Amino acid sequence: MIIDDRWLNVKRFIAGLIDYGLYLVIFIIFIRYFGAYYENPDGTWGYTATGLPALIAYFFWFLCFPIMEASFGFTIGKGILDLKVIRDNQKPRF
């Protein structure tokens, strides 16, 4: 099936939004519960993760994107929009 390149680029952009939106929500929840709360003298505050919690967050990103794409040929966003990684000869990678 041949799709107009503009529509394909829109689908890829939306897939990226889905992927990184999902990762951002999971990352915020993770940092909220496993990170350390801090408050500055000027009243600003936030959460931070160092050491093992930070490493786990990076590992989760690595699992969600490069590993999943290499193993299955798609990420969650690409799977929802029925996109797959293909080779230069237009054959599916998997």
Beta strands, then each sheet from edge to edge (+ up, - down):
strand 1: 36-39
strand 2: 45-48
sheet 1: 1+ 2-
end
